[in-house]
Amino acid sequence: MGKGEELTTTKYLIHAQITANGIVEKPDVVGAVFGQTEGLLSNDLDLRELQRTGRIGRIQVNIHSNSGRAKGEIVIPSSLDRVETAILAASLETINRVGPCEAEIQTLKVEDVRAVKREQVVNRAKEIYKNMVESVGPASMKMIEEVREAMRVHEISEYGDDRLPAGPSIHTSDAIIVVEGRSDVLNLLKYGIKNTVAVEGVSVPQSIGDLSKKRTTTAFVDGDRGGELILKELLQIGDVDYITRAPQGKEVEDLEKDEVLVALRDKVPTAQFLANHNILSDSDDNNHHHKRRDRNHSKRQNRRFNKEPEVEIEDDEVKLMKDMLKEFEGTGSGAILDEALNMTKEVSIEDIYEEIKNIEETADTVIFDGIISQRLVDVASKKGIKKLVAFKSNIVKKPHNLKIITID
């Protein structure tokens, strides 16, 4: 077998050390490896047959003699699977004689060639990406940002007679997100969230109040006093189902994508929010509850008998998961993420089942370069994993508490 062929088919390299009580040469070592392992294992693992069929490569021996003793290294390329390679590596340690001399062989390690190549690919990719970023000058970055901003402005639409800034899906979506201003709409639009509408000031237009009575409404306000005032006004004239806020002291227009996703995912029902936050006076609170009882009958019935429509952040979350998945394409690896989508551990796809099985801390998502099997689904569900993300899935039954996301 040619050297080039070995390099393309080798999965593992068996590294072993040999010591002999005498002077031996390379042919003696190779002969001992073939001769003393013959008949030891099954016919499927016979070294001569494996080499003839190309499942192991040429045995490499590097040996030298000193003071009447020989010592060296044996390297055997293998394209067998992990179990067969491990058995083959262990069989080398049964050799006790090389030529006329007593000898001992000890397996030092089995090297995963693909893991080394993957590491080289990752390191090289980092270098290439760094050079790409460095090659984009300030002028180019400014031009790119101007184009992106122009596209976002192009997508923004208007709602109602007040011509309020809104995302393009505001007229068709069953669920809406009410924000404070045009900049908030643009920022969420940048992250693919298109079912937003802005109140444009502390005085909330009546059109927003009317719209909130027809749609599942989430109020997403700034984490400051101004956000509280707008929320209070919105609760007076509208029917808000869920409430979420930017982190304390931050504004929605300044949030990064992961902060937006976390905030919308952590939204709480209005009643629960009001029970934990004293933003309404007692009279306002009573009036709010009376108005809630008198809301549109069809909306009330829809909530009673049908599942509430999901806020469109779900679509954006799926898009984010797919974007993250592309970063793992071809790496043979994956990652375990927490609720904020921070990586808590990088894993190999060969060990992913055991990694999930042995998870002790709270994990939200497992994303990897592979195929989701029923076995993975079952163990992920038991461990409380909320999302499995991979390129394909091959499952029969999906638990209700687990979301499957694939690239398709």
N, C-alpha and C positions, 0 to 999 in steps of 0.2 A: 504494500500500500504506500502511495506517495505521501510525502510530508504534507503537502497542501490538503490532501483528503483527510489526514488525521486532524489537522487544525480545525477543519470545518465540522467534523463529527464528534469530536471529543467533548464529553460532558464533565468528566472528573479526571484528576490526576492522582494516582496512588504514589505517595512518597514513602519509601522504606529505607532503612539503614542496614548495611551488612557489615559484619566483622568476621574475619576468618583467621584461624590459628596457622597461618602459612601464607605463601604467596600464590594468589589465584589471578586469573585473567578474566576479561569480560566474557569470552565464550563459555568459560567454566560456570560463571554465574547464571547466564541465560540458560545453559543446559540444565543446571540444577533447578531453576524455576519451572521449566517445562517438565523435566523428568520426575521430580519429587511431588509435583501436584497432580500428575496424571493418575486418574482413577480415584483420586481423593474426593472429588466432587462429582455431581451428576454429569451426564454427557452434555447437557446444555451449558455447563460452565467449564468444559474442557478448554484449556488455554490454546491449544493448537487449532481447535475448531473455531474458537472465538476470533483468533487472529486471521484465520483463513476467510471468515465471513466479514471481517472488518469491524467487529464489535469491540476489539481491543487493538491498540496500535503497537508500533514497534517498541520493544522493551529497551529502555535506555539505561545504561550502566556507566557510572563514573567511579572508578576504583583506583586506589593507589596503595603502594606497599611501603612499610617502614619497620625496620628492626625485625624482619621475618614475619610480620603480621600484615594483613590486608584490611583495609577499611574503605567503604564507599557508599554510594547512594544508588538506589534503584527507582526509576520512575516508569510507571505503566499508565499510558492513556487509556481511558475507558469510556465507551458510549453506552454501557449498560445502565440500568436504573440504579437508584441509591442502594437498595437492598442487595442486589447482585454484586455491585461494586464493593460493598462492605464485606461480603462473604469472600470475594476474591482477595481483598486486602488481608483479611484474617488468615487465609490459607497460606500466605507467604511465610507466616511465622512458624509453620510446621517444618520448614526446610532446616535441616541440621548438619548438612554436609555439602561442600562445594568442591568438586574434584576430589583430591585425596585428603582434603583438610576439613576439620570440624569447623562449623560456621554457625552463626546466629543472625537471623533477620528479624528486625523489629519495624512494624509499620508506624511511621511517625504521624502522618495525617493523610486525609483524603481531601483534595482541594477541588472546590466547585468552580470550574473554569467559567461557567456562565455568570456566576456572581461577580467574579473579577472583571469580566467584560462589562457587566452592567455598571459596576462602579466606575470603570474607565469612561463609559458612555456618559454617566451623570456628571463626572468631573469635567469632561470635555464640553458637554452641553452648557455647563455653568460658565466656562471660559468664553464660549461662543456668544452666549447671551450677554455676558458682561461687555464684550467687544461691541455687540450690537447696540447696547444702551449707550456706551461711551461714544459711539460714532454718531449718535443723534444729538446734534448741537442744540443750544437754547432756541435758535431761530426755528429749527425744524419742530421742536417740541411745541413752540408757540403756535406754529401753523397747524399742527395736528390737533391741538386743543381748540383752535378756532373752528376747524371743520367739525369736530365733535359737538361743540356748542351750537353751531349752526344747524346740525341735524336734530339736536334736541329741541331747539326753538321751532324748527319746522314741524316737529311732531306734536307740539303743544296745541291744544284746542281751547275752546271757550264753552262755558255752560250758562244757560239762562239769559234773561234780559239784562242782567248785570255784567254779562260777558266775563265771567269769572275764569281765571286760568285753570285748566283741567287737562288731564291725560286723555289720549284718544279713545280710551275704552269707557269713559265715564257715561256715555249714552247707552251702552249695551250691557255693562257688567251688572250682575246681581248683587255684587258687594262693592262698596266704595270706601275710600280712605279720605277723610277730611283733614287738610293741613292748613297752615296759617297763610302762607304767601306763595307768590309765583316761583320764588327761588326754591321752595320746598318741593313744588311740583317738578321743577327741572331736575333737582337732585335725585328724586325717586325715579323719574323717567330715565335718567342716566343708568340706573340699575335694572331697567326693564319693567318697572312697576307703573302701569298705565291707567289704573282705575282711581286716580286721585282728583281732588278738586280743592281749591284754595278759597278761604273766606275773605282774604284781603282786608284784614283789619280786625279790631276788637268787636265792632258791630257786625254780627253775623247776618247776612242777607236771608230774607224769608225763603228764598228759593232753595237754599241749603237745608233749611228746616223741613220744607215740604219734601225734598228729595230723600232726606234721611228716614222719612216715614214710609217710604216705598222700597228702600233697599236695606240690606244688612250693612250697617254703618260702623266704621272704626274711626275714632278721633285720635289723630297722631299729632301731638302738640309739643312745643319747645319745653325744655326742662327749666323754665324760669317763671317769674311772676306773670309775664305776658301770656304765657301758655295757659296758666290757671284762669286768667280773665276770659280768654277766648273759650276755654272749655266750659266755664260757668255759663256764658252766654249761649253756647251751643246746646247745653242741657236744658236751658229754659225754653228754647223755641223748637228744638228738634227731638228726634228719637234716636239716641246713640246706643248701639248695642255693645260695643267694646271700646275700651280706652287704653291707650299706651302713650308713653312720653319719652322724649329724648333723655339721655342721662343728665343728671343735675348740672345746670350751668351751660348745657350745650343746646344748639339749635338744630332742627331737622335738616336745614340746608347744608350744614357742615358735617353731617354724619358720613362715615365710610360705609361701604356695602355691608360688611359683617355686622356693624352696629345697627343698621336699618333692619336687617334680617332678624337679629336677636330681639329688637324692640317689637317688631310686628308679631314675632312668634310668641312673645311673652305678654301679649295683650290680655286683659282681663275683662270679664263682664262688668257693665256699668255699676250694677248694684254692689258688686264686690269692691270695686274701686272706691265708691262713695263711702262704703263702710270703713275703709282703711284710710281715707283722706278727707279731712274736714274742709271742703272747698265751698260747700253750700250752707247757708244759714238754715235753721230749723224750718222756717216757713218756706224757703226755697226748696228744701228737701221734700217737704210734704207736697208742695205743688208739683214737683217733678214726678213723685210717685202717682199722684192723681192723673197726671197727663199720660203716664205710661199705661195706666189701666184703660184710658180712653183712646188709645191709638187705633189706627186703621185695622178693621176686623180681619181682612184678608191676610195681612202680614202676620197677625197673631195666629191665625189658623195655620198658616204655612209653617210657622215655627213649631206648632204643636204636633203636626202630623208628618212633617218632612224634615230631613236633615238640613241644617242651615248651610247655605252656599259658603264655600271657603273663600276668604279674601284672596285676591289674585297673587299674593305674595308666594303662594304655593308654587305657581308656575315659575316664578323667579328663583325660588329655592332649587327647583329641579334643574333650571338652567345653570345655576351656580355649581351644583353637584356634578353636572356633565362637564363643565369647564375644568373643575378640579380633577375629574377622572382622566381627562386628556393628558394631564401632566404625568400620569402613571403609565401611559400607553407604551408598551414594549419594554417596561422595566422589570416585569415579573415580580413586582412588589405592591404594597398597599399601605394603608395607614388607618389607625384608629383615632377618631376625632371626638372631642367633647361637645357639649351643647353649643358652645361659642364657635364651633368648627375649628378649634385649635388642635393640631396634631399632638396626641399624647404618646403615640408609639408608631414607629415604622415597622412593617412586617413583610416577610416573604410569603408569596402566595402558596408555596409548598407547606408552610407552617400555619396558614391562616386559620384553619379549623381549630388547632390546638390553642392558638393565641386567643381566639374568641372564647373557647371553652374555659380558659384559665383567667379571663378578665375578672379582676377583683374590684377595680374602681368603677365609678359611673362612666359609661361610654354612651354616646348618642349615635354615632355613624361609623360604619366600616366601609372603606372605599378601596378597591383593588383592581389590578390588571388581570382579569380572569372572568370566569363564568360562575354565576350564583347557582349553587346546587340545593336540592331539598335538604341535604344534610346540614349545610351552612345556615339555611333558613331556620331550621328547627333549633339549632344551638343558639343562634342569634336571638331568637324569640325568647328562649329560656333565660338568657342573660340580660334581657331588657333593652337590647339594641333597637333603636327606632327606625334606622334606615340602613339598607344594604345597597351599595352602589358599585356596579361593574358593567362590563361591556355587553354581556348577554346573561340570560337566566334560563334555567332548565328545571322548573319546579312544577309540582302537581298541586300543592296546597299552600296558600299564603295565610299566615296568621293575621288576625285583624289588627294587631298592635305593631306590625312591621311594614314599613314602606319599601318597595323594591323599585330602584331606579336604574335603568339601563340606557345605553347610548342611543338605542333605536328610537 
